[in-house]
Amino acid sequence: MILGVVRTIRVVQMGRAFYEARRAKIKMVPTKTSKIRCRRGFSLVSIMIATVILLVALIGTSNFRYYSMMDAQKAAAKITAARIGLMLCENWRGIGGVETYDPATSLGSVLTITPSTGPDKPVDFTLLGSYTITLNGANYYITLSWKDVSTGLRALNIVVAWAQREQRTSSLNDADKSFKLTTYAL
């Protein structure tokens, strides 16, 4: 009895013709003859666009990392040059700013210092010496000079030059960055 009720409900729901066709095991053909297309997945164009976007982001990120690394190396070279100049200046001032100061004897155990040609000294200063300091594979060119400002007061000048473009051993002609540091000794 329950089965009869269920069948009656199905007949009402599906329609009489469909029910008859199903009982006779006949396939129904849809009245519209248009193809039904199923779109699943991604098209080749959308995959190519996504690939191009990812490549542009990857190239941009790698360029950013490269230039950040280069800027960090330039900053490290500048900081090293400043520390060398400050160390020489303080060492020279610590011994009274004598005109016989030789950084190779004072700091030769800590740094690799060799006498060589260096950057130009200021016009009104007396040249003490020019040196090359090699540290971490880079050359820093130093010129030491002094001037008596007044009785008992001496100005000590240090010019430091280095090659910013090349982070390898270079010559004074390659030096494209420099700064001057002046201090006074009593």
Secondary structure, 3 states (H helix, E strand, C coil): CHHHHHHHHHHHHHCHHHHHHHHCCCCCCCCCCCCCCCCCCCCHHHHHHHHHHHHHHHHHHHHHHHHHHHHHHHHHHHHHHHHHHHHHHHHHHHCCCCCCCCHHHHHCCCCEEEECCCCCCCCCCEEEEEEEEEECCEEEEEEEEEEEEECCEEEEEEEEEECCCCCCCCCHHHCCEEEEEEEEEC
